[in-house]
Amino acid sequence: MEYRQLGRTGVEVSPLALGTMMFGPWANADVEDSIRIIHRALDAGINFVDTADAYSDGISEEIVGKAIKGRRDDVVLATKFFMPMGEGPNRSGGSRRWIMQEVENSLRRLGTDRIDLYQVHRPSPTTDVEGYRHIDTAAAYGNEREVGEGIRASGVDRDEIVVETKIWVSDYGYDETLHAFEKATGKLGFDRVDVLILHQPAPDRFERTVQAYKALEALYADGRVGAIGVSNFMPHHLQSLLDATDVIPALNQVELHPYFTQPDVQRADAEHGVLDQAWSPIGGITFYPGWGDERVSVMDDPTIRTIAQAHGKTPAQVMLRWHVQQGRNAIPKSTNPGRIAENFDVFDFVLSEDDLRALDALDTGRRNGPDPDGADTSRFERVIPEA
Protein backbone atom coordinates (compact mmCIF):
# COMPACT_ATOMS: atom_id res chain seq x y z
CA MET A 1 0.00 0.00 0.00
CA GLU A 2 1.18 3.50 -0.79
CA TYR A 3 0.48 6.22 1.78
CA ARG A 4 0.50 10.01 1.56
CA GLN A 5 0.81 12.90 4.00
CA LEU A 6 -2.44 14.35 5.34
CA GLY A 7 -1.68 18.03 4.90
CA ARG A 8 0.92 19.18 7.41
CA THR A 9 -0.17 16.82 10.20
CA GLY A 10 2.62 14.26 9.75
CA VAL A 11 -0.07 11.56 9.58
CA GLU A 12 0.01 9.24 6.55
CA VAL A 13 -3.20 8.09 4.88
CA SER A 14 -4.06 5.74 2.03
CA PRO A 15 -4.64 7.47 -1.35
CA LEU A 16 -8.24 6.22 -1.27
CA ALA A 17 -10.51 6.75 1.73
CA LEU A 18 -13.61 4.79 2.76
CA GLY A 19 -16.72 6.99 2.75
CA THR A 20 -19.57 5.72 4.93
CA MET A 21 -22.49 8.03 4.10
CA MET A 22 -24.56 5.12 2.79
CA PHE A 23 -24.07 2.90 5.86
CA GLY A 24 -27.29 2.70 7.88
CA PRO A 25 -31.00 3.18 7.09
CA TRP A 26 -30.28 5.80 4.40
CA ALA A 27 -29.12 3.05 2.02
CA ASN A 28 -27.74 -0.14 3.57
CA ALA A 29 -29.58 -1.11 6.74
CA ASP A 30 -27.63 -4.36 7.05
CA VAL A 31 -25.17 -3.54 9.84
CA GLU A 32 -23.14 -6.72 9.43
CA ASP A 33 -22.79 -6.10 5.68
CA SER A 34 -21.53 -2.58 6.34
CA ILE A 35 -19.04 -3.88 8.91
CA ARG A 36 -17.79 -6.44 6.39
CA ILE A 37 -17.23 -3.66 3.86
CA ILE A 38 -15.17 -1.69 6.39
CA HIS A 39 -13.15 -4.77 7.29
CA ARG A 40 -12.47 -5.44 3.59
CA ALA A 41 -11.17 -1.91 3.18
CA LEU A 42 -8.94 -2.16 6.26
CA ASP A 43 -7.63 -5.55 5.18
CA ALA A 44 -6.78 -4.04 1.78
CA GLY A 45 -4.61 -1.41 3.49
CA ILE A 46 -7.12 1.45 3.51
CA ASN A 47 -6.53 3.34 6.76
CA PHE A 48 -8.61 6.50 6.17
CA VAL A 49 -12.30 6.22 7.15
CA ASP A 50 -14.70 9.15 6.72
CA THR A 51 -18.10 9.47 8.40
CA ALA A 52 -20.34 12.20 9.87
CA ASP A 53 -22.75 12.69 12.74
CA ALA A 54 -25.65 13.25 10.33
CA TYR A 55 -25.14 10.12 8.23
CA SER A 56 -28.25 8.02 8.98
CA ASP A 57 -28.73 10.23 12.05
CA GLY A 58 -25.63 8.92 13.81
CA ILE A 59 -26.02 5.24 12.94
CA SER A 60 -23.16 5.39 10.43
CA GLU A 61 -20.82 6.49 13.24
CA GLU A 62 -22.07 3.62 15.41
CA ILE A 63 -21.40 1.12 12.60
CA VAL A 64 -17.91 2.51 12.05
CA GLY A 65 -17.22 2.29 15.78
CA LYS A 66 -18.24 -1.37 15.88
CA ALA A 67 -16.18 -2.15 12.79
CA ILE A 68 -12.94 -0.60 14.04
CA LYS A 69 -13.19 -1.94 17.59
CA GLY A 70 -9.88 -3.60 18.35
CA ARG A 71 -8.26 -1.91 15.32
CA ARG A 72 -8.57 1.75 16.35
CA ASP A 73 -4.83 2.45 16.15
CA ASP A 74 -4.81 1.26 12.53
CA VAL A 75 -7.41 3.83 11.45
CA VAL A 76 -7.24 7.55 10.68
CA LEU A 77 -10.79 8.46 11.64
CA ALA A 78 -12.60 11.51 10.24
CA THR A 79 -16.07 12.71 11.14
CA LYS A 80 -18.04 15.93 10.79
CA PHE A 81 -20.48 18.27 12.51
CA PHE A 82 -22.89 21.04 11.45
CA MET A 83 -26.03 19.34 10.10
CA PRO A 84 -29.20 19.22 12.28
CA MET A 85 -29.22 16.37 14.80
CA GLY A 86 -32.65 16.95 16.30
CA GLU A 87 -35.24 19.62 16.96
CA GLY A 88 -34.33 23.00 18.38
CA PRO A 89 -32.16 25.95 17.31
CA ASN A 90 -29.01 24.78 19.12
CA ARG A 91 -28.70 21.25 17.75
CA SER A 92 -26.82 22.16 14.56
CA GLY A 93 -24.36 24.69 13.20
CA GLY A 94 -20.94 25.83 14.32
CA SER A 95 -21.37 27.40 17.75
CA ARG A 96 -18.87 26.47 20.45
CA ARG A 97 -21.74 25.11 22.52
CA TRP A 98 -22.87 22.72 19.77
CA ILE A 99 -19.36 21.66 18.73
CA MET A 100 -18.41 20.75 22.32
CA GLN A 101 -21.65 18.83 22.77
CA GLU A 102 -21.61 17.07 19.41
CA VAL A 103 -17.97 15.98 19.52
CA GLU A 104 -18.82 14.11 22.74
CA ASN A 105 -21.83 12.56 21.02
CA SER A 106 -19.67 11.45 18.09
CA LEU A 107 -17.03 9.99 20.42
CA ARG A 108 -19.75 8.02 22.20
CA ARG A 109 -21.26 6.71 18.96
CA LEU A 110 -17.83 5.83 17.57
CA GLY A 111 -16.80 4.13 20.80
CA THR A 112 -13.45 5.91 20.90
CA ASP A 113 -11.72 8.59 22.94
CA ARG A 114 -10.31 10.54 20.00
CA ILE A 115 -11.10 11.74 16.47
CA ASP A 116 -8.18 12.20 14.09
CA LEU A 117 -9.84 14.70 11.72
CA TYR A 118 -12.86 16.76 12.80
CA GLN A 119 -14.48 18.63 9.94
CA VAL A 120 -17.19 21.19 9.27
CA HIS A 121 -19.79 19.49 7.09
CA ARG A 122 -20.80 22.54 5.08
CA PRO A 123 -20.01 26.27 4.92
CA SER A 124 -22.45 28.97 5.91
CA PRO A 125 -21.88 32.74 5.65
CA THR A 126 -24.00 33.26 8.79
CA THR A 127 -22.54 30.50 10.96
CA ASP A 128 -20.23 31.11 13.90
CA VAL A 129 -17.03 29.26 12.98
CA GLU A 130 -15.81 28.43 16.48
CA GLY A 131 -13.71 25.29 16.33
CA TYR A 132 -12.83 25.58 12.64
CA ARG A 133 -9.15 25.21 11.70
CA HIS A 134 -9.25 25.57 7.90
CA ILE A 135 -11.67 28.09 6.42
CA ASP A 136 -12.13 28.29 2.64
CA THR A 137 -13.89 31.24 1.03
CA ALA A 138 -13.62 33.41 -2.09
CA ALA A 139 -14.32 36.92 -3.27
CA ALA A 140 -16.99 35.54 -5.60
CA TYR A 141 -18.78 33.79 -2.73
CA GLY A 142 -19.63 37.13 -1.16
CA ASN A 143 -19.10 35.90 2.41
CA GLU A 144 -15.54 36.93 3.33
CA ARG A 145 -16.79 39.50 5.84
CA GLU A 146 -18.97 36.94 7.60
CA VAL A 147 -16.11 34.42 7.65
CA GLY A 148 -13.82 36.93 9.33
CA GLU A 149 -16.47 37.87 11.88
CA GLY A 150 -17.07 34.22 12.67
CA ILE A 151 -13.38 33.53 13.20
CA ARG A 152 -13.01 36.48 15.56
CA ALA A 153 -16.11 35.44 17.49
CA SER A 154 -14.76 31.92 17.87
CA GLY A 155 -12.11 32.87 20.40
CA VAL A 156 -9.61 30.66 18.57
CA ASP A 157 -6.15 32.15 18.06
CA ARG A 158 -5.74 33.37 14.48
CA ASP A 159 -2.46 31.45 14.16
CA GLU A 160 -4.35 28.20 14.70
CA ILE A 161 -6.63 28.74 11.69
CA VAL A 162 -5.79 28.34 7.99
CA VAL A 163 -7.70 30.96 6.00
CA GLU A 164 -8.01 30.42 2.25
CA THR A 165 -9.62 32.72 -0.30
CA LYS A 166 -9.62 33.28 -4.06
CA ILE A 167 -9.30 36.19 -6.47
CA TRP A 168 -12.11 36.52 -9.03
CA VAL A 169 -11.19 37.12 -12.70
CA SER A 170 -12.65 40.62 -12.82
CA ASP A 171 -9.92 41.61 -10.34
CA TYR A 172 -7.04 40.13 -12.39
CA GLY A 173 -4.09 42.40 -13.12
CA TYR A 174 -1.17 43.31 -10.87
CA ASP A 175 -2.53 46.40 -9.15
CA GLU A 176 -6.07 45.09 -9.40
CA THR A 177 -5.13 41.84 -7.67
CA LEU A 178 -3.17 43.64 -4.96
CA HIS A 179 -6.25 45.75 -4.41
CA ALA A 180 -8.41 42.62 -4.49
CA PHE A 181 -6.22 41.20 -1.73
CA GLU A 182 -6.79 44.36 0.30
CA LYS A 183 -10.52 44.02 -0.31
CA ALA A 184 -10.37 40.42 0.84
CA THR A 185 -8.32 41.11 3.95
CA GLY A 186 -10.44 44.16 4.68
CA LYS A 187 -13.57 42.04 4.66
CA LEU A 188 -11.91 39.21 6.55
CA GLY A 189 -10.42 41.64 9.04
CA PHE A 190 -6.93 40.10 8.82
CA ASP A 191 -3.66 41.42 7.43
CA ARG A 192 -2.64 38.09 5.89
CA VAL A 193 -4.15 35.02 4.20
CA ASP A 194 -2.75 31.50 4.46
CA VAL A 195 -3.69 30.36 0.95
CA LEU A 196 -4.50 32.64 -1.99
CA ILE A 197 -5.58 31.18 -5.35
CA LEU A 198 -6.60 32.48 -8.77
CA HIS A 199 -10.15 31.32 -9.38
CA GLN A 200 -9.82 30.58 -13.15
CA PRO A 201 -7.16 30.65 -15.91
CA ALA A 202 -9.05 33.35 -17.89
CA PRO A 203 -7.09 32.53 -21.10
CA ASP A 204 -8.89 35.13 -23.19
CA ARG A 205 -7.17 37.81 -21.12
CA PHE A 206 -4.21 35.80 -19.93
CA GLU A 207 -1.84 38.72 -19.48
CA ARG A 208 -4.13 39.81 -16.69
CA THR A 209 -3.86 36.28 -15.25
CA VAL A 210 -0.06 36.52 -15.34
CA GLN A 211 -0.10 39.91 -13.67
CA ALA A 212 -2.52 38.58 -11.08
CA TYR A 213 -0.20 35.67 -10.31
CA LYS A 214 2.75 38.07 -10.03
CA ALA A 215 0.76 39.97 -7.46
CA LEU A 216 0.24 36.70 -5.59
CA GLU A 217 4.00 36.10 -5.72
CA ALA A 218 4.65 39.55 -4.27
CA LEU A 219 2.22 38.90 -1.46
CA TYR A 220 3.86 35.51 -0.90
CA ALA A 221 7.33 37.11 -0.77
CA ASP A 222 6.09 39.72 1.69
CA GLY A 223 4.78 37.00 3.98
CA ARG A 224 1.20 38.17 3.70
CA VAL A 225 0.23 34.93 1.93
CA GLY A 226 1.39 31.48 2.99
CA ALA A 227 0.86 29.67 -0.33
CA ILE A 228 -0.42 30.40 -3.84
CA GLY A 229 -1.90 28.23 -6.59
CA VAL A 230 -3.97 27.64 -9.75
CA SER A 231 -6.59 25.22 -11.09
CA ASN A 232 -7.49 23.61 -14.45
CA PHE A 233 -4.39 24.98 -16.16
CA MET A 234 -3.55 23.41 -19.52
CA PRO A 235 0.15 23.08 -20.51
CA HIS A 236 0.15 26.32 -22.46
CA HIS A 237 -1.47 28.11 -19.52
CA LEU A 238 1.07 26.64 -17.12
CA GLN A 239 4.07 27.27 -19.37
CA SER A 240 3.01 30.83 -20.10
CA LEU A 241 2.59 31.40 -16.40
CA LEU A 242 5.94 29.82 -15.50
CA ASP A 243 7.74 31.79 -18.22
CA ALA A 244 6.64 35.00 -16.58
CA THR A 245 6.63 34.04 -12.89
CA ASP A 246 8.75 32.27 -10.28
CA VAL A 247 6.62 30.26 -7.84
CA ILE A 248 5.40 26.88 -9.14
CA PRO A 249 1.79 25.94 -8.28
CA ALA A 250 1.54 22.90 -6.02
CA LEU A 251 -1.54 21.24 -7.53
CA ASN A 252 -3.46 21.04 -10.81
CA GLN A 253 -6.92 19.50 -10.57
CA VAL A 254 -8.13 18.32 -13.98
CA GLU A 255 -10.66 16.02 -15.64
CA LEU A 256 -8.80 12.74 -16.13
CA HIS A 257 -10.02 9.21 -16.93
CA PRO A 258 -9.24 6.60 -19.65
CA TYR A 259 -11.37 8.35 -22.27
CA PHE A 260 -9.69 11.69 -21.52
CA THR A 261 -6.15 11.15 -20.27
CA GLN A 262 -4.72 14.60 -21.04
CA PRO A 263 -1.17 13.23 -21.53
CA ASP A 264 0.08 16.70 -22.40
CA VAL A 265 -1.20 18.04 -19.07
CA GLN A 266 0.33 15.12 -17.19
CA ARG A 267 3.72 15.57 -18.86
CA ALA A 268 3.77 19.30 -18.23
CA ASP A 269 2.74 18.95 -14.60
CA ALA A 270 5.26 16.17 -13.96
CA GLU A 271 8.03 18.22 -15.53
CA HIS A 272 7.40 21.01 -13.06
CA GLY A 273 6.60 18.89 -10.00
CA VAL A 274 2.90 19.71 -10.01
CA LEU A 275 0.60 16.96 -8.70
CA ASP A 276 -2.27 15.84 -10.95
CA GLN A 277 -5.52 15.34 -9.07
CA ALA A 278 -8.14 13.52 -11.16
CA TRP A 279 -11.77 14.45 -10.88
CA SER A 280 -14.21 12.00 -12.53
CA PRO A 281 -11.40 9.39 -12.30
CA ILE A 282 -13.61 6.53 -13.52
CA GLY A 283 -15.62 8.66 -15.93
CA GLY A 284 -18.61 8.64 -13.62
CA ILE A 285 -20.22 11.74 -15.10
CA THR A 286 -18.88 11.18 -18.58
CA PHE A 287 -20.67 9.60 -21.53
CA TYR A 288 -19.57 9.31 -25.14
CA PRO A 289 -20.33 10.19 -27.91
CA GLY A 290 -22.64 12.57 -26.08
CA TRP A 291 -25.93 12.88 -24.27
CA GLY A 292 -28.70 10.89 -25.94
CA ASP A 293 -29.96 7.39 -26.67
CA GLU A 294 -26.60 6.26 -28.04
CA ARG A 295 -24.43 7.49 -25.21
CA VAL A 296 -21.64 5.14 -24.13
CA SER A 297 -20.25 4.90 -20.60
CA VAL A 298 -16.54 4.51 -19.96
CA MET A 299 -17.52 1.72 -17.56
CA ASP A 300 -18.82 -0.35 -20.50
CA ASP A 301 -15.68 -0.09 -22.61
CA PRO A 302 -14.73 -3.58 -23.93
CA THR A 303 -10.98 -3.04 -23.42
CA ILE A 304 -11.48 -2.08 -19.78
CA ARG A 305 -13.84 -5.00 -19.26
CA THR A 306 -11.34 -7.44 -20.79
CA ILE A 307 -8.56 -6.22 -18.48
CA ALA A 308 -10.94 -6.37 -15.52
CA GLN A 309 -11.90 -9.97 -16.29
CA ALA A 310 -8.24 -10.97 -16.61
CA HIS A 311 -7.54 -9.68 -13.09
CA GLY A 312 -10.85 -10.72 -11.54
CA LYS A 313 -11.70 -7.08 -10.92
CA THR A 314 -14.36 -4.56 -11.93
CA PRO A 315 -13.86 -1.85 -14.58
CA ALA A 316 -13.87 0.79 -11.82
CA GLN A 317 -11.14 -1.05 -9.92
CA VAL A 318 -9.01 -1.28 -13.06
CA MET A 319 -9.33 2.47 -13.68
CA LEU A 320 -8.51 3.35 -10.08
CA ARG A 321 -5.49 1.04 -10.14
CA TRP A 322 -4.43 2.77 -13.37
CA HIS A 323 -4.44 6.11 -11.54
CA VAL A 324 -2.57 4.72 -8.53
CA GLN A 325 0.16 3.06 -10.61
CA GLN A 326 0.70 6.22 -12.63
CA GLY A 327 1.16 8.37 -9.52
CA ARG A 328 -2.00 10.44 -9.58
CA ASN A 329 -4.39 11.34 -6.79
CA ALA A 330 -7.89 10.07 -7.61
CA ILE A 331 -11.25 11.06 -6.12
CA PRO A 332 -13.77 8.21 -6.67
CA LYS A 333 -17.37 8.61 -5.55
CA SER A 334 -20.32 6.23 -5.21
CA THR A 335 -23.63 5.97 -3.37
CA ASN A 336 -23.61 2.15 -3.46
CA PRO A 337 -21.94 0.50 -0.44
CA GLY A 338 -20.85 -2.47 -2.51
CA ARG A 339 -19.19 -0.29 -5.09
CA ILE A 340 -17.57 1.79 -2.36
CA ALA A 341 -15.95 -1.36 -1.01
CA GLU A 342 -14.87 -2.36 -4.52
CA ASN A 343 -13.22 1.03 -5.04
CA PHE A 344 -10.77 0.29 -2.24
CA ASP A 345 -9.99 -3.24 -3.30
CA VAL A 346 -7.31 -2.13 -5.76
CA PHE A 347 -4.09 -2.86 -3.91
CA ASP A 348 -3.91 -6.63 -4.34
CA PHE A 349 -3.16 -6.65 -8.06
CA VAL A 350 -0.87 -4.90 -10.52
CA LEU A 351 -1.65 -3.83 -14.06
CA SER A 352 0.95 -4.92 -16.58
CA GLU A 353 2.71 -2.48 -18.88
CA ASP A 354 0.51 -3.81 -21.68
CA ASP A 355 -2.57 -3.10 -19.56
CA LEU A 356 -1.42 0.45 -18.88
CA ARG A 357 -0.69 1.06 -22.55
CA ALA A 358 -4.09 -0.30 -23.54
CA LEU A 359 -5.83 1.99 -21.07
CA ASP A 360 -3.81 4.99 -22.19
CA ALA A 361 -4.75 4.19 -25.80
CA LEU A 362 -8.47 4.65 -25.05
CA ASP A 363 -8.02 8.40 -24.91
CA THR A 364 -10.54 10.13 -27.20
CA GLY A 365 -9.09 13.59 -26.75
CA ARG A 366 -12.58 14.83 -25.90
CA ARG A 367 -13.46 16.42 -22.58
CA ASN A 368 -16.95 16.50 -21.10
CA GLY A 369 -16.19 19.06 -18.41
CA PRO A 370 -15.78 22.84 -18.87
CA ASP A 371 -13.22 23.95 -21.44
CA PRO A 372 -10.37 25.79 -19.69
CA ASP A 373 -9.86 27.76 -22.91
CA GLY A 374 -13.47 28.84 -23.06
CA ALA A 375 -14.11 32.58 -23.23
CA ASP A 376 -16.93 34.18 -21.29
CA THR A 377 -16.79 37.95 -21.28
CA SER A 378 -19.59 38.20 -18.73
CA ARG A 379 -17.39 36.89 -15.91
CA PHE A 380 -15.17 39.96 -16.26
CA GLU A 381 -18.19 42.17 -15.75
CA ARG A 382 -18.85 40.94 -12.24
CA VAL A 383 -17.82 43.57 -9.74
CA ILE A 384 -16.43 42.41 -6.40
CA PRO A 385 -17.52 44.99 -3.80
CA GLU A 386 -15.05 47.03 -1.78
CA ALA A 387 -14.38 46.20 1.82
N, C-alpha and C positions, 0 to 999 in steps of 0.2 A: 504494500500500500504506500502511496505517496502522500505526504502531508504538507500543509502550507501554513504559514504564519497567520494568525487571526489578528489583523491590524498590527498594533504595537504592543500587544499584551504579552508576547513571548509564548503564548499557547499555540500548539500546532493542531490543525484540524484537517480532516479528510477533504479532498476537493469537491466531494458531493456530500450534502447533508440530508438527513431523513426528516422530511416534513410530516407532521402528524395531524393536520387540520381535519382530515377525513376519518380519524379514529374516534369512535363513539357513535351515538345515535344520529348524528348528522349524515353519516354515510355507511359506516361499517359498525354495526352494533355488536358484532361478535368479538368480545374482549380477547378471548384466547387467540383468535386469528390475528388481531392487531398485535398482540404480544409476540406471536411467531414472526410477524413481519419485522418487528424491531430486533428480535434476536437474529434474524437472517442478516439484517444490515450490520449489526455489531460483529457477527461472525465473519462477515466479508471485509471487516476492517474499517467500516464507517464508524467514526467516533463523535460526530456532530449531530445532535438531535434537537430539533426545533419544535416547540409547541407554544401554546398560549392559554391564558386563563379562560378566554371566551370560547375556545374550541369545544363544541358540544357541552357548553356551560360547565367547564371544569373537568369533565369526564376524560377528555384526552390527556390532561395532566395526570390524572389518577392511573390511566392505563400505562403511560410512560413510566411513572413511578414503580408500578408493579413489574414492568419489563426490565428495568435497570437495577432492581434490587439485587444486591450481591455483586454488581458490576459498576457501581457508581463511579469509582475512580477511573474507569475506562472511558467515561462519557464526558464530553463537553456539552453541557446542558443549557439550552437557551429557551426562555419563555418571555411572555409579553404581558403588558397591562394596558388599560385605557378603555376598552369596550365595556358596555353596561353588564354588570353581574348581578342584577336584581333591581327591584323598584327603589325609587328615591333618588334625590339629586346628588348624593354623595357616594354613590356606588359605581362610579365610572370616572374617567378623566385623568388628569395629571396632577391633582393637588397632593401636597405632602401627606395629608391625612389619608387619602385613598391609597397612595403608593405604599405607605407603611403598613396599612391594613391588608392590602391585597398581596404584597410579597409574602406575608405570613400565611395567607390562605394558599398561595401557590406552593410554598414549602411544605405545608401540611398535605396537600393533594399529591405532590410529587414524592412525599416520604423521604425527604432529604433535608439537610441542614444548610445547604448552600445552592446558589444558582450561579452558573459560570458567566452567562450573558443575559442581562435583564434589559428588555427593549420596550420602547414605546410603540404601540401597535399601529397608530396612525397619527398624522399631524393635525393640529387644529390651531388656527390663528387666534382663537379666543381662550385657549387652554393654558393654565398655569403649568410651566414646564419644570416644576420642582422634581429633582431626581434624574433629569435627563443628563447625559454626558456627551452626546453627539447630536447637534441640532442642524438639520439641513433646510435651507430656505433659498429663495431667489428673488431678485428684483421683480421678475415677472409674476411671482406668486402674490405680490401685494401684501405680504404679512410680516415683513422684516421688523417693523416697529413693534408689533405684538410679540414676536419672538424675543426681541430684546427685553421688553417689559416682563415677559414671563421668566426669563433667566434671572433678571434682577430680583424678582419677587420670590424666587426659589430659595434664596439664601445660600446657594451653592457657590463656592469660590469660582470666579471666572476662569482661573487657570485649570480647573478641573473639567471644563466643558470645551468640546471641539465645536466651533461654529463654522458652518459652511454656507456660502451663498454664491450666486451666479450673476454674471453680467449679461443683460439682454442686448440683442444685436443692435437695437436703435441707439445704444450708448457705446458702440464700438468706435475706435479711434483713440489715439494716445491721451490727449487731454480729456476727451469725452469719458474714457474709461476711468481715468484718475478721478474725474468728477463723479462718475457713477459709484466708485468705491467710497467717496466721501458721502454720497447720498445713502449708500448702504450702511456705512458705519454710523452715520447720523441717525438713521432710523433704528438701527440696532442699539445705539447708545454705547458702542465700544470703539476704541481707537485701532483695533486690529481684528483680522479675520483669520481663522486657522486654515481654511481651504477656500480658494477663490478660483472659479472655473468660468470659461467662456461657454455660453449656453448653446451655440450652434457654430458651424464653420462659416456660414454666410459667404459662400464662394463668389457670388455675384458682386460683392464689394469686398474682396478678400484683403485689399490693402488696409481697410479699416480693421479687419480681423487681426492682421499682423501688428498693427499699431496698438490694438487692444491688448494683445499678448505681451507686447513690449512694456505696456503699462503694468501688466501683472508681474512681469519680471522685475520692474523697478520697485514695486511694492514688496515683492519677495526679498529683494536685496536690502531694502530698508528695514526688514523685519516686521513689517505690518501685516504680512501674509505668510502663513506657514508652509503652504504648498499651492501649486497651480496646475491646471490641467485642461484637457480638451475632450471632445467626444465625437464619434462618427466621422473621423478624419480619414479621407482617402489618401493614397500615397502622395498624390500631387499636392493635396492640402498640407500634409505633414512635411513634405520636403520643402515646400515654399515657406512654411512656418519656420522650419529649422534653419533654412538658408539666411533668414533674417533675424533669428533670435538665438538665445543661448541655452535656456533651460528646457530639457526634454520632458514632455508629458509622461506621466507614469503609466497611464492606462488608456486603451482605445477600445471602447465597447462597440461591436459591430454585428450585423446580421451574418451568421456563419453556420452552415449546415452542408451536407453533401451535395445538394443541388445548387448551392451558392457558397463556394469555398473562399472566394476573394483571395487567391494566392498572392496577388500583388500587394494587398494590404498586409497579409501575414509576413511576406518577405520584408516589406518596408518597416513594419513594426519590430520584427526580430532584429533587423540591422541596427536599429536605434535603441534596443533594449526596452521596448514598449510592450506590455503584456496585452495579448488579445483576450477579450472576454466575449464569449459567444452568447448572443441572445437568440432564441428559437434554435437551440442546438440540435434538435431532432426534427426540425421543420414543422413543429406543431401547429403553427398558424399559416403555414405555407402550402399552397396548392398550385400545381402546374397542369395544363398550360395557362389556367386562369380560373376565375370564378365562373361556374356554370355546370351544366350536366356532365361535361367531359373532364372535369377537373381531376387531377391525379395527385395523390398524397405521396410525399417522400417515403412514408412508412410502407407503401405498397411496392416500392421499386424492386424489380426482380433480382438485380445484382445484390442489393442489401439483404434481401430474403435468402438468397443462396448462401451468402457468407454467414448469415445468422444460423441457418440450418447446419452448416458445416461445424459450427462451434457449439451447437445446442443452445443458442441464445435467441433473443428477440431482436427485431430490427432496431428498436430503440437502444438496446444494450450495445449493439454493434456500433451505432453512431456515437454513443457516449464514450465507448472505449476508444474510438477513433480520435475524439477530442483529447482524451487523457494521454494517449500515446504520443500525440503531436504537441503536447505541452501547453494546451490552452486551458482556460478556466471556462467551464460550461455551467449553464443555469437551467437544468431541466425542471419542468413543472408537470403535475398531473393531479387530478381529483379522484383517481381510482387507487385505493390502497394497494391492490395487487401490482399495479404498474409502478407505484412508488417504490415498492420493494424491489421490483425488477430493475429499476433505474440504478440501484446501488449494487446490484450483483454483477459488477463489471470488472472486478479485480482478480478473478480466478481464471482468466484466459488472456491470451495475447494474439492480436491480429498480426498476420504475417506481412512482410513487405508487399507481397502480391495483393493481399487484402487492402492494405492502405492505398496502394496505387489504383486499385479498382474503385475504391470509394472516392478518391480524389478525381478520378476520370468522370464521375457523374456530374460534375459542375456544369450547369447550364449557362452560367454567366448572367443570369437574370435574377434580380432582387425582387422581393415582394414587399419589403419595407420602404420607408421614405427614402427618396433619392437625396444623398448628401449634396449633390450638385444642383438640386432644384432651386429655382429662383422664385421668391415670393416677396414682391416689393412691399406688400402690406405690413409685413413684420417690422420693417424699418419705420413705419409710421406710428407705431405704438410708443407713446410717451411715458417714461417712468417718472413718477412724481418726485419732486424735491423732498428733502428730509423735512 
